[in-house]
Amino acid sequence: MPAEVKKVNGYQVSTPGGIKAKSTTKKKAEAQVRLLQGVEHGWKPTGKKRHSAEEGSFLESRKKKFGVSQ
C-alpha cells in the first residue's frame, strides 16, 4: 500500500484505500506513513509501550572504564 504525504492546508496522508489523516503536521504525517508501512509488512500493534533494556554489560564496562557513576 503506497502511502503518500501531500501538502494540502497542512499535510494529508492518503493511500489507495482512502485518506488516513488530514490537516496534520509534516512530522506527524511522516510518522503515520511509517506506521502504515509497518502494519503492511506484518507489524502488529499491541498497545504496549516500548521497553528499554536494562543497562547491558557493554554500558557497565564503559562506565567502569571512564569512571562514570550514576
C-alpha positions in Angstrom: 0.0 0.0 0.0 1.9 3.1 -1.1 1.0 5.8 1.4 1.8 9.3 0.3 2.0 12.7 2.0 0.6 15.8 0.3 0.7 19.4 1.3 -2.9 20.5 1.3 -3.9 23.0 4.0 -1.5 21.3 6.3 -0.4 17.8 5.4 -2.6 14.9 4.3 -1.8 11.2 4.3 -3.5 9.1 1.6 -3.4 5.5 0.5 -5.3 3.7 -2.3 -7.9 2.8 0.4 -8.6 6.4 1.3 -7.4 9.4 3.2 -5.9 8.4 6.6 -5.0 11.9 8.0 -5.9 15.4 7.2 -4.6 18.8 8.2 -1.7 17.5 10.3 1.9 18.5 10.7 4.6 17.2 8.4 6.3 15.3 11.2 3.0 13.5 12.2 2.2 12.7 8.6 5.6 11.1 8.1 5.1 9.1 11.3 1.7 7.9 10.1 3.2 6.7 6.8 5.8 4.7 8.7 3.1 3.2 10.9 1.0 2.2 7.9 4.1 0.7 6.2 4.9 -1.3 9.3 1.4 -2.7 9.6 1.5 -3.6 5.9 4.8 -5.6 6.5 3.4 -7.6 9.3 3.9 -5.5 12.5 1.0 -6.0 14.9 0.4 -3.1 17.3 -0.2 -4.4 20.8 -0.8 -1.0 22.5 2.2 -1.6 24.9 4.9 1.0 25.1 8.4 0.1 24.0 10.6 -1.0 26.9 14.2 -0.1 27.3 16.6 -2.9 28.1 18.5 -2.9 31.4 21.9 -1.5 31.0 23.9 -4.3 29.5 27.5 -5.4 30.1 28.7 -3.0 27.4 27.5 0.1 29.1 28.6 -1.2 32.5 32.1 -1.8 31.2 32.2 1.7 29.7 31.1 3.3 32.9 33.8 1.5 34.8 36.4 2.4 32.2 35.6 6.1 32.2 34.7 6.4 35.9 31.1 7.4 35.3 28.8 7.0 38.3 25.1 7.4 38.4 
